[in-house]
């Protein structure tokens, strides 16, 4: 990062007032009567209604449009364990994206709780304030236990975006790429480098969509996760397979798909060359991918490639998911974000990519044309139709699966009949 860009970034966060988010008053507060309604004595009436029926909090308070973005600061971006306070700019940034793309309000909450049980207890105790919980930047494997326990304890959706948001966008892009390459998910040999939150959640979702567990090789710092290893936590153990392959180079031979959620420059040109015909490479490490597109394209001209960067085609970006997933979830007062809802998000993103590209997208990205194909397997984050595709799909799946407390919203269009193959 250049010194100039660093200074611009710091100034952006500091001026004209520190931070990126604020609270606004949503009701008139200009007269004695306004004050009496906003606070005492008028506020007693919604208090009585909520005491009578807790679900009335969605009607009389901001709960139904309020998400907590919560971290312990143990896995912040590519910076690692910087602690909860240093993670606050990222959590505020998440709040900006929630508001900008789906008009959802956010309180960012940074929890200093080294013990997993203390973190869980803290979040559970403050949960009544919110309509949903977005966990963020929590290291694996602790993140798995935190999310699982909170889902069990709470009656509002708990969603670890580093796991499921990433998985949803990867799955949507991969299904489209496989179709373009003339391949199918059940018959694809998949190598995933990175056995943390994003990697394991992505493989879990691909299995739910039809991938063959026997065709998945998960790779961590020690190499291929195989049944002979004795250093595996339960989440990795679920992907241990009988194989004589040990290194990433071994795993890549004949692979159809490479998914990298690990670190820079891990995939060598020689490994890429050893993949099957018409390979798919998702090199998602940020800011430096597992292999740079310009390097990869010198080796394979039959490849479809995605990265996590906005300056290359096919950016796998979680902003395609979480604001719109929570929008649909909140609008039906869902208790959870279940597997059916995640698959609905995948299907909606797949379908939107196949629509003619919106003129606003071409303008925003300074493009003359763009269409479904090798350089366009996933929607662009600035596509204004994301709000029309993803929330209705989420809401319909929530209603149909029994996760919703409210009926399908009357102001929503009926979602298109979309499937995943």
C-alpha positions as a Markdown table, in Angstrom:
| # | Residue | x | y | z |
|---|---|---|---|---|
| 1 | Unk | 0.0 | 0.0 | 0.0 |
| 2 | Unk | 1.4 | 3.4 | -1.0 |
| 3 | Unk | 2.0 | 6.1 | 1.6 |
| 4 | Unk | -0.6 | 8.3 | -0.2 |
| 5 | Unk | -3.2 | 5.6 | -0.1 |
| 6 | Unk | -2.5 | 5.0 | 3.6 |
| 7 | Unk | -2.9 | 8.6 | 4.4 |
| 8 | Unk | -6.2 | 8.8 | 2.4 |
| 9 | Unk | -7.5 | 5.8 | 4.3 |
| 10 | Unk | -6.7 | 7.3 | 7.6 |
| 11 | Unk | -8.2 | 10.6 | 6.7 |
| 12 | Unk | -11.3 | 8.9 | 5.5 |
| 13 | Unk | -11.8 | 7.3 | 8.9 |
| 14 | Unk | -10.9 | 10.4 | 10.9 |
| 15 | Unk | -12.5 | 13.3 | 9.1 |
| 16 | Unk | -14.8 | 15.2 | 9.4 |
| 17 | Unk | -15.8 | 13.2 | 12.4 |
| 18 | Unk | -14.2 | 9.9 | 13.5 |
| 19 | Unk | -15.7 | 6.6 | 12.4 |
| 20 | Unk | -18.1 | 5.6 | 9.6 |
| 21 | Unk | -21.5 | 5.1 | 11.3 |
| 22 | Unk | -23.8 | 7.1 | 13.5 |
| 23 | Unk | -27.3 | 6.9 | 15.0 |
| 24 | Unk | -30.2 | 9.0 | 13.8 |
| 25 | Unk | -33.6 | 9.8 | 15.4 |
| 26 | Unk | -36.5 | 8.4 | 13.3 |
| 27 | Unk | -39.5 | 10.2 | 14.8 |
| 28 | Unk | -40.3 | 13.8 | 15.4 |
| 29 | Unk | -38.8 | 15.2 | 18.6 |
| 30 | Unk | -39.5 | 18.9 | 18.3 |
| 31 | Unk | -42.3 | 19.6 | 20.8 |
| 32 | Unk | -43.4 | 18.9 | 24.4 |
| 33 | Unk | -45.9 | 16.4 | 23.0 |
| 34 | Unk | -43.2 | 14.7 | 20.9 |
| 35 | Unk | -41.0 | 14.3 | 24.0 |
| 36 | Unk | -43.9 | 12.9 | 26.0 |
| 37 | Unk | -44.6 | 10.3 | 23.3 |
| 38 | Unk | -40.9 | 9.4 | 22.8 |
| 39 | Unk | -40.2 | 9.0 | 26.5 |
| 40 | Unk | -42.3 | 9.3 | 29.6 |
| 41 | Unk | -45.2 | 8.9 | 29.9 |
| 42 | Unk | -45.9 | 7.6 | 26.3 |
| 43 | Unk | -43.1 | 5.1 | 26.3 |
| 44 | Unk | -44.9 | 3.1 | 28.9 |
| 45 | Unk | -47.5 | 1.9 | 26.4 |
| 46 | Unk | -45.2 | -0.1 | 24.1 |
| 47 | Unk | -43.4 | -1.3 | 27.3 |
| 48 | Unk | -46.7 | -2.9 | 28.4 |
| 49 | Unk | -47.3 | -4.4 | 25.0 |
| 50 | Unk | -43.9 | -6.0 | 24.8 |
| 51 | Unk | -44.2 | -7.3 | 28.4 |
| 52 | Unk | -47.5 | -8.9 | 27.4 |
| 53 | Unk | -46.0 | -10.4 | 24.2 |
| 54 | Unk | -42.3 | -10.2 | 23.5 |
| 55 | Unk | -42.8 | -10.4 | 19.8 |
| 56 | Unk | -44.3 | -6.9 | 19.9 |
| 57 | Unk | -40.7 | -5.6 | 20.2 |
| 58 | Unk | -40.6 | -6.1 | 16.4 |
| 59 | Unk | -43.5 | -3.7 | 16.1 |
| 60 | Unk | -42.6 | -1.0 | 18.6 |
| 61 | Unk | -38.8 | -0.9 | 18.6 |
| 62 | Unk | -36.0 | -1.0 | 16.1 |
| 63 | Unk | -35.2 | -4.6 | 16.9 |
| 64 | Unk | -36.6 | -5.9 | 13.6 |
| 65 | Unk | -34.2 | -3.8 | 11.5 |
| 66 | Unk | -31.2 | -4.0 | 13.9 |
| 67 | Unk | -28.3 | -6.4 | 13.5 |
| 68 | Unk | -25.3 | -6.8 | 15.8 |
| 69 | Unk | -22.0 | -7.2 | 14.1 |
| 70 | Unk | -19.8 | -8.9 | 16.7 |
| 71 | Unk | -16.2 | -9.9 | 16.9 |
| 72 | Unk | -13.4 | -10.9 | 19.3 |
| 73 | Unk | -10.8 | -9.6 | 16.9 |
| 74 | Unk | -9.0 | -12.9 | 16.5 |
| 75 | Unk | -9.0 | -13.2 | 12.7 |
| 76 | Unk | -9.4 | -9.7 | 11.3 |
| 77 | Unk | -9.1 | -9.5 | 7.5 |
| 78 | Unk | -5.6 | -10.7 | 6.6 |
| 79 | Unk | -4.2 | -9.1 | 9.8 |
| 80 | Unk | -4.8 | -11.9 | 12.2 |
| 81 | Unk | -5.4 | -11.6 | 15.9 |
| 82 | Unk | -5.3 | -7.8 | 16.4 |
| 83 | Unk | -7.7 | -7.9 | 19.3 |
| 84 | Unk | -11.3 | -6.6 | 19.6 |
| 85 | Unk | -10.7 | -2.9 | 19.6 |
| 86 | Unk | -8.4 | -2.9 | 16.6 |
| 87 | Unk | -11.1 | -4.8 | 14.8 |
| 88 | Unk | -13.7 | -2.0 | 15.3 |
| 89 | Unk | -13.0 | -0.2 | 12.0 |
| 90 | Unk | -13.8 | -3.4 | 10.1 |
| 91 | Unk | -17.0 | -3.9 | 12.1 |
| 92 | Unk | -18.0 | -0.3 | 11.4 |
| 93 | Unk | -17.3 | -1.0 | 7.7 |
| 94 | Unk | -19.6 | -4.0 | 7.8 |
| 95 | Unk | -22.2 | -1.7 | 9.2 |
| 96 | Unk | -21.8 | 0.7 | 6.3 |
| 97 | Unk | -22.4 | -2.2 | 3.9 |
| 98 | Unk | -25.5 | -3.4 | 5.7 |
| 99 | Unk | -26.9 | 0.1 | 5.6 |
| 100 | Unk | -25.8 | 1.0 | 2.0 |
| 101 | Unk | -27.1 | -2.2 | 0.3 |
| 102 | Unk | -30.1 | -3.3 | 2.4 |
| 103 | Unk | -31.0 | -0.3 | 4.7 |
| 104 | Unk | -30.3 | -2.4 | 7.8 |
| 105 | Unk | -29.1 | -0.7 | 11.0 |
| 106 | Unk | -26.1 | -2.1 | 12.8 |
| 107 | Unk | -24.5 | -1.8 | 16.3 |
| 108 | Unk | -20.9 | -3.0 | 16.1 |
| 109 | Unk | -19.8 | -4.8 | 19.3 |
| 110 | Unk | -16.3 | -5.7 | 20.1 |
| 111 | Unk | -16.0 | -8.3 | 22.8 |
| 112 | Unk | -12.9 | -8.8 | 25.0 |
| 113 | Unk | -13.4 | -12.4 | 26.0 |
| 114 | Unk | -10.5 | -14.8 | 25.5 |
| 115 | Unk | -12.5 | -17.7 | 26.8 |
| 116 | Unk | -15.0 | -19.1 | 24.3 |
| 117 | Unk | -17.7 | -19.6 | 27.0 |
| 118 | Unk | -17.4 | -16.0 | 28.1 |
| 119 | Unk | -17.8 | -14.8 | 24.5 |
| 120 | Unk | -20.9 | -17.0 | 24.0 |
| 121 | Unk | -22.4 | -15.8 | 27.3 |
| 122 | Unk | -21.8 | -12.2 | 26.5 |
| 123 | Unk | -23.5 | -12.4 | 23.1 |
| 124 | Unk | -26.4 | -14.4 | 24.4 |
| 125 | Unk | -27.0 | -11.9 | 27.2 |
| 126 | Unk | -27.2 | -8.9 | 24.8 |
| 127 | Unk | -29.2 | -10.8 | 22.1 |
| 128 | Unk | -32.7 | -9.5 | 23.1 |
| 129 | Unk | -31.7 | -6.1 | 21.6 |
| 130 | Unk | -31.3 | -7.4 | 18.1 |
| 131 | Unk | -33.2 | -9.0 | 15.2 |
| 132 | Unk | -30.1 | -10.9 | 14.1 |
| 133 | Unk | -26.4 | -11.6 | 15.0 |
| 134 | Unk | -23.6 | -11.4 | 12.4 |
| 135 | Unk | -20.5 | -12.9 | 13.8 |
| 136 | Unk | -17.3 | -11.6 | 12.2 |
| 137 | Unk | -13.6 | -12.2 | 12.1 |
| 138 | Unk | -13.5 | -15.0 | 14.7 |
| 139 | Unk | -10.7 | -17.5 | 14.4 |
| 140 | Unk | -11.3 | -21.2 | 13.7 |
| 141 | Unk | -12.0 | -23.6 | 15.2 |
| 142 | Unk | -13.4 | -21.5 | 18.0 |
| 143 | Unk | -15.8 | -19.9 | 15.6 |
| 144 | Unk | -17.6 | -23.2 | 14.9 |
| 145 | Unk | -18.4 | -23.8 | 18.6 |
| 146 | Unk | -19.4 | -20.2 | 19.1 |
| 147 | Unk | -21.9 | -20.1 | 16.2 |
| 148 | Unk | -23.3 | -23.6 | 16.9 |
| 149 | Unk | -23.9 | -22.8 | 20.6 |
| 150 | Unk | -25.5 | -19.4 | 19.9 |
| 151 | Unk | -27.8 | -20.9 | 17.3 |
| 152 | Unk | -29.0 | -23.4 | 19.9 |
| 153 | Unk | -29.4 | -20.8 | 22.6 |
| 154 | Unk | -31.1 | -17.9 | 20.7 |
| 155 | Unk | -34.3 | -17.5 | 18.8 |
| 156 | Unk | -32.9 | -15.0 | 16.3 |
| 157 | Unk | -30.7 | -15.8 | 13.4 |
| 158 | Unk | -27.0 | -16.2 | 14.1 |
| 159 | Unk | -24.8 | -16.0 | 11.0 |
| 160 | Unk | -21.0 | -16.2 | 10.8 |
| 161 | Unk | -20.4 | -14.4 | 7.6 |
| 162 | Unk | -16.8 | -15.6 | 7.2 |
| 163 | Unk | -18.2 | -19.1 | 7.1 |
| 164 | Unk | -21.6 | -19.0 | 5.3 |
| 165 | Unk | -21.4 | -15.7 | 3.4 |
| 166 | Unk | -18.2 | -16.8 | 1.8 |
| 167 | Unk | -19.6 | -20.3 | 1.1 |
| 168 | Unk | -22.7 | -18.9 | -0.6 |
| 169 | Unk | -20.8 | -16.7 | -3.0 |
| 170 | Unk | -18.3 | -19.4 | -3.7 |
| 171 | Unk | -21.1 | -21.9 | -4.4 |
| 172 | Unk | -23.0 | -19.6 | -6.7 |
| 173 | Unk | -19.9 | -18.7 | -8.7 |
| 174 | Unk | -18.8 | -22.4 | -8.9 |
| 175 | Unk | -22.1 | -23.7 | -10.1 |
| 176 | Unk | -22.1 | -21.2 | -12.9 |
| 177 | Unk | -18.5 | -21.8 | -13.8 |
| 178 | Unk | -19.1 | -25.6 | -13.9 |
| 179 | Unk | -22.0 | -25.1 | -16.3 |
| 180 | Unk | -19.8 | -22.9 | -18.6 |
| 181 | Unk | -17.0 | -25.5 | -18.5 |
| 182 | Unk | -19.4 | -28.4 | -19.3 |
| 183 | Unk | -18.9 | -30.1 | -15.9 |
| 184 | Unk | -21.2 | -31.0 | -13.0 |
| 185 | Unk | -20.8 | -30.6 | -9.3 |
| 186 | Unk | -21.3 | -34.3 | -8.4 |
| 187 | Unk | -18.5 | -35.3 | -10.8 |
| 188 | Unk | -16.1 | -32.5 | -10.0 |
| 189 | Unk | -12.8 | -33.3 | -8.3 |
| 190 | Unk | -12.3 | -30.4 | -5.9 |
| 191 | Unk | -9.2 | -29.2 | -4.0 |
| 192 | Unk | -9.7 | -26.6 | -1.2 |
| 193 | Unk | -6.7 | -25.0 | 0.4 |
| 194 | Unk | -7.6 | -23.6 | 3.7 |
| 195 | Unk | -9.3 | -25.6 | 6.4 |
| 196 | Unk | -10.6 | -22.7 | 8.5 |
| 197 | Unk | -14.0 | -21.1 | 8.7 |
| 198 | Unk | -14.4 | -20.3 | 5.0 |
| 199 | Unk | -13.0 | -23.5 | 3.7 |
| 200 | Unk | -14.9 | -25.9 | 5.8 |
| 201 | Unk | -18.2 | -24.0 | 5.5 |
| 202 | Unk | -17.8 | -23.9 | 1.7 |
| 203 | Unk | -17.2 | -27.6 | 1.5 |
| 204 | Unk | -20.2 | -28.2 | 3.7 |
| 205 | Unk | -22.5 | -26.2 | 1.4 |
| 206 | Unk | -21.1 | -27.8 | -1.7 |
| 207 | Unk | -21.9 | -31.2 | -0.2 |
| 208 | Unk | -25.5 | -30.0 | 0.5 |
| 209 | Unk | -25.7 | -29.0 | -3.2 |
| 210 | Unk | -24.5 | -32.4 | -4.5 |
| 211 | Unk | -20.7 | -32.5 | -4.4 |
| 212 | Unk | -19.2 | -36.0 | -3.8 |
| 213 | Unk | -17.3 | -36.1 | -0.5 |
| 214 | Unk | -14.9 | -38.7 | -1.9 |
| 215 | Unk | -13.9 | -36.2 | -4.6 |
| 216 | Unk | -13.0 | -33.4 | -2.2 |
| 217 | Unk | -9.4 | -33.0 | -0.9 |
| 218 | Unk | -9.1 | -30.4 | 1.8 |
| 219 | Unk | -5.5 | -29.1 | 2.4 |
| 220 | Unk | -4.1 | -27.3 | 5.4 |
| 221 | Unk | -0.6 | -26.2 | 6.3 |
| 222 | Unk | 0.4 | -29.8 | 6.9 |
| 223 | Unk | -0.8 | -31.0 | 3.6 |
| 224 | Unk | -3.8 | -33.1 | 2.5 |
| 225 | Unk | -6.2 | -34.0 | 5.2 |
| 226 | Unk | -6.2 | -37.8 | 5.1 |
| 227 | Unk | -7.5 | -40.5 | 7.4 |
| 228 | Unk | -4.0 | -41.3 | 8.6 |
| 229 | Unk | -3.4 | -38.0 | 10.3 |
| 230 | Unk | -3.8 | -37.7 | 14.1 |
| 231 | Unk | -3.6 | -33.9 | 14.4 |
| 232 | Unk | -7.2 | -33.1 | 13.1 |
| 233 | Unk | -9.9 | -31.3 | 15.0 |
| 234 | Unk | -13.4 | -32.7 | 14.5 |
| 235 | Unk | -14.2 | -30.2 | 11.7 |
| 236 | Unk | -11.2 | -31.3 | 9.7 |
| 237 | Unk | -11.7 | -34.9 | 10.6 |
| 238 | Unk | -15.0 | -34.9 | 8.7 |
| 239 | Unk | -13.0 | -34.4 | 5.5 |
| 240 | Unk | -10.3 | -36.9 | 6.1 |
| 241 | Unk | -10.2 | -39.3 | 3.1 |
| 242 | Unk | -8.3 | -42.5 | 2.2 |
| 243 | Unk | -5.7 | -41.3 | -0.2 |
| 244 | Unk | -2.0 | -41.6 | -0.9 |
| 245 | Unk | -1.8 | -37.9 | -1.9 |
| 246 | Unk | 0.0 | -35.8 | 0.7 |
| 247 | Unk | 1.1 | -32.5 | -0.8 |
| 248 | Unk | -0.9 | -29.8 | -2.6 |
| 249 | Unk | 1.0 | -30.7 | -5.7 |
| 250 | Unk | -0.2 | -34.2 | -5.3 |
| 251 | Unk | -3.8 | -33.1 | -4.8 |
| 252 | Unk | -3.8 | -30.8 | -7.8 |
| 253 | Unk | -3.1 | -33.5 | -10.4 |
| 254 | Unk | -6.2 | -33.9 | -12.5 |
| 255 | Unk | -8.3 | -31.6 | -10.3 |
| 256 | Unk | -11.3 | -29.9 | -11.9 |
| 257 | Unk | -11.6 | -27.1 | -9.2 |
| 258 | Unk | -9.2 | -25.3 | -7.0 |
| 259 | Unk | -10.6 | -23.2 | -4.2 |
| 260 | Unk | -8.1 | -21.1 | -2.2 |
| 261 | Unk | -9.0 | -19.4 | 1.0 |
| 262 | Unk | -5.5 | -19.5 | 2.5 |
| 263 | Unk | -2.6 | -17.2 | 1.5 |
| 264 | Unk | -0.6 | -15.7 | -1.4 |
| 265 | Unk | 1.3 | -17.5 | -4.1 |
| 266 | Unk | 0.5 | -21.0 | -2.8 |
| 267 | Unk | -0.6 | -22.4 | -6.2 |
| 268 | Unk | 2.4 | -22.7 | -8.6 |
| 269 | Unk | 2.2 | -22.6 | -12.4 |
| 270 | Unk | 3.3 | -26.2 | -12.4 |
| 271 | Unk | 0.4 | -27.2 | -10.1 |
| 272 | Unk | -2.1 | -25.3 | -12.3 |
| 273 | Unk | -0.7 | -27.0 | -15.4 |
| 274 | Unk | -1.4 | -30.4 | -13.8 |
| 275 | Unk | -5.2 | -29.8 | -13.4 |
| 276 | Unk | -7.8 | -31.4 | -15.7 |
| 277 | Unk | -9.0 | -29.8 | -18.9 |
| 278 | Unk | -11.2 | -26.7 | -18.5 |
| 279 | Unk | -10.2 | -26.1 | -14.9 |
| 280 | Unk | -11.8 | -23.6 | -12.4 |
| 281 | Unk | -9.6 | -21.6 | -10.1 |
| 282 | Unk | -10.9 | -19.6 | -7.2 |
| 283 | Unk | -7.8 | -17.9 | -5.7 |
| 284 | Unk | -9.5 | -15.9 | -3.0 |
| 285 | Unk | -6.8 | -14.8 | -0.7 |
| 286 | Unk | -6.7 | -11.0 | -0.2 |
| 287 | Unk | -5.0 | -8.8 | -1.1 |
| 288 | Unk | -2.7 | -11.3 | -2.8 |
| 289 | Unk | -4.3 | -14.4 | -4.4 |
| 290 | Unk | -2.9 | -17.9 | -4.3 |
| 291 | Unk | -1.9 | -17.3 | -7.9 |
| 292 | Unk | -2.2 | -14.1 | -9.8 |
| 293 | Unk | -4.5 | -14.1 | -12.9 |
| 294 | Unk | -1.8 | -12.8 | -15.2 |
| 295 | Unk | 0.4 | -15.7 | -14.2 |
| 296 | Unk | -2.3 | -18.3 | -14.3 |
| 297 | Unk | -3.5 | -17.2 | -17.8 |
| 298 | Unk | 0.0 | -17.7 | -19.2 |
| 299 | Unk | -0.3 | -21.4 | -18.2 |
| 300 | Unk | -4.0 | -22.1 | -19.0 |
| 301 | Unk | -6.2 | -20.5 | -21.6 |
| 302 | Unk | -9.0 | -22.9 | -20.9 |
| 303 | Unk | -9.5 | -21.8 | -17.3 |
| 304 | Unk | -12.2 | -19.8 | -15.5 |
| 305 | Unk | -10.8 | -17.8 | -12.6 |
| 306 | Unk | -12.2 | -15.8 | -9.7 |
| 307 | Unk | -10.4 | -13.8 | -7.0 |
| 308 | Unk | -11.4 | -11.7 | -4.0 |
| 309 | Unk | -10.2 | -8.5 | -5.7 |
| 310 | Unk | -12.3 | -5.9 | -7.5 |
| 311 | Unk | -9.7 | -5.2 | -10.1 |
| 312 | Unk | -10.0 | -8.6 | -11.8 |
| 313 | Unk | -13.1 | -10.3 | -13.3 |
| 314 | Unk | -15.3 | -12.6 | -11.1 |
| 315 | Unk | -14.8 | -11.0 | -7.7 |
| 316 | Unk | -16.1 | -13.3 | -4.9 |
| 317 | Unk | -17.3 | -10.7 | -2.5 |
| 318 | Unk | -19.5 | -11.3 | 0.6 |
| 319 | Unk | -21.3 | -8.1 | 0.1 |
| 320 | Unk | -23.3 | -10.0 | -2.6 |
| 321 | Unk | -24.7 | -12.0 | 0.3 |
| 322 | Unk | -25.0 | -10.8 | 3.9 |
| 323 | Unk | -27.0 | -7.6 | 3.5 |
| 324 | Unk | -29.6 | -9.2 | 1.3 |
| 325 | Unk | -29.7 | -12.4 | 3.3 |
| 326 | Unk | -30.4 | -10.5 | 6.5 |
| 327 | Unk | -32.9 | -8.3 | 4.7 |
| 328 | Unk | -35.0 | -11.3 | 3.7 |
| 329 | Unk | -34.5 | -12.9 | 7.1 |
| 330 | Unk | -35.5 | -9.8 | 9.1 |
| 331 | Unk | -38.6 | -9.1 | 6.9 |
| 332 | Unk | -40.2 | -12.4 | 8.0 |
| 333 | Unk | -38.8 | -12.3 | 11.5 |
| 334 | Unk | -37.0 | -15.6 | 11.0 |
| 335 | Unk | -35.7 | -17.6 | 13.9 |
| 336 | Unk | -32.6 | -18.8 | 12.0 |
| 337 | Unk | -30.8 | -18.8 | 8.7 |
| 338 | Unk | -31.1 | -22.4 | 7.8 |
| 339 | Unk | -29.7 | -24.6 | 5.0 |
| 340 | Unk | -32.7 | -24.0 | 2.8 |
| 341 | Unk | -32.2 | -20.3 | 3.0 |
| 342 | Unk | -28.5 | -20.5 | 2.2 |
| 343 | Unk | -29.3 | -22.7 | -0.9 |
| 344 | Unk | -32.0 | -20.2 | -1.9 |
| 345 | Unk | -29.4 | -17.4 | -1.8 |
| 346 | Unk | -27.1 | -19.5 | -4.0 |
| 347 | Unk | -29.9 | -20.1 | -6.5 |
| 348 | Unk | -30.8 | -16.4 | -6.6 |
| 349 | Unk | -27.3 | -15.3 | -7.3 |
| 350 | Unk | -26.9 | -18.0 | -10.0 |
| 351 | Unk | -30.1 | -16.7 | -11.6 |
| 352 | Unk | -29.2 | -13.0 | -11.5 |
| 353 | Unk | -25.9 | -13.7 | -13.2 |
| 354 | Unk | -27.8 | -15.1 | -16.2 |
| 355 | Unk | -30.0 | -12.0 | -16.6 |
| 356 | Unk | -28.9 | -9.3 | -19.1 |
| 357 | Unk | -26.4 | -7.0 | -17.3 |
| 358 | Unk | -28.0 | -3.9 | -15.8 |
| 359 | Unk | -26.9 | -0.6 | -17.5 |
| 360 | Unk | -25.9 | 0.8 | -14.1 |
| 361 | Unk | -23.4 | -2.0 | -13.7 |
| 362 | Unk | -21.8 | -1.3 | -17.0 |
| 363 | Unk | -21.6 | 2.4 | -16.1 |
| 364 | Unk | -20.2 | 1.7 | -12.6 |
| 365 | Unk | -17.5 | -0.6 | -13.9 |
| 366 | Unk | -16.8 | 1.4 | -17.1 |
| 367 | Unk | -17.7 | -1.5 | -19.3 |
| 368 | Unk | -19.2 | -1.5 | -22.8 |
| 369 | Unk | -20.7 | -5.0 | -22.5 |
| 370 | Unk | -20.8 | -8.0 | -20.1 |
| 371 | Unk | -22.6 | -11.2 | -20.3 |
| 372 | Unk | -22.8 | -14.6 | -18.6 |
| 373 | Unk | -19.6 | -16.4 | -19.4 |
| 374 | Unk | -16.0 | -17.0 | -18.3 |
| 375 | Unk | -15.5 | -13.4 | -17.2 |
| 376 | Unk | -18.9 | -13.1 | -15.5 |
| 377 | Unk | -19.9 | -16.0 | -13.3 |
| 378 | Unk | -21.2 | -14.0 | -10.4 |
| 379 | Unk | -23.1 | -10.7 | -10.1 |
| 380 | Unk | -21.3 | -7.4 | -9.5 |
| 381 | Unk | -21.7 | -5.9 | -6.0 |
| 382 | Unk | -23.2 | -2.7 | -7.5 |
| 383 | Unk | -25.9 | -4.5 | -9.3 |
| 384 | Unk | -29.1 | -2.8 | -8.1 |
| 385 | Unk | -31.2 | -5.9 | -8.7 |
| 386 | Unk | -29.6 | -7.9 | -5.8 |
| 387 | Unk | -32.2 | -6.5 | -3.5 |
| 388 | Unk | -34.9 | -7.8 | -5.8 |
| 389 | Unk | -33.5 | -11.3 | -6.2 |
| 390 | Unk | -31.9 | -12.4 | -2.9 |
| 391 | Unk | -34.2 | -11.1 | -0.1 |
| 392 | Unk | -37.4 | -12.6 | -1.8 |
| 393 | Unk | -35.6 | -15.9 | -2.2 |
| 394 | Unk | -34.5 | -15.9 | 1.4 |
| 395 | Unk | -38.0 | -14.9 | 2.7 |
| 396 | Unk | -39.7 | -17.6 | 0.7 |
| 397 | Unk | -37.3 | -20.3 | 1.8 |
| 398 | Unk | -37.8 | -19.1 | 5.5 |
| 399 | Unk | -41.5 | -19.3 | 5.2 |
| 400 | Unk | -41.5 | -22.6 | 3.4 |
| 401 | Unk | -39.1 | -24.2 | 5.8 |
| 402 | Unk | -40.9 | -23.0 | 8.9 |
| 403 | Unk | -38.2 | -20.6 | 10.1 |
| 404 | Unk | -40.3 | -17.5 | 9.6 |
| 405 | Unk | -42.6 | -16.0 | 12.3 |
| 406 | Unk | -44.4 | -13.8 | 9.8 |
| 407 | Unk | -45.9 | -14.5 | 6.3 |
| 408 | Unk | -44.2 | -13.7 | 3.1 |
| 409 | Unk | -44.1 | -9.9 | 2.9 |
| 410 | Unk | -46.9 | -8.5 | 0.7 |
| 411 | Unk | -44.6 | -5.8 | -0.6 |
| 412 | Unk | -42.2 | -8.4 | -2.0 |
| 413 | Unk | -42.5 | -9.7 | -5.5 |
| 414 | Unk | -42.9 | -13.5 | -5.7 |
| 415 | Unk | -39.4 | -14.8 | -6.2 |
| 416 | Unk | -38.8 | -16.5 | -9.6 |
| 417 | Unk | -38.8 | -20.2 | -9.7 |
| 418 | Unk | -35.0 | -20.8 | -9.6 |
| 419 | Unk | -33.1 | -24.0 | -9.0 |
| 420 | Unk | -29.5 | -25.1 | -8.6 |
| 421 | Unk | -28.1 | -28.0 | -10.6 |
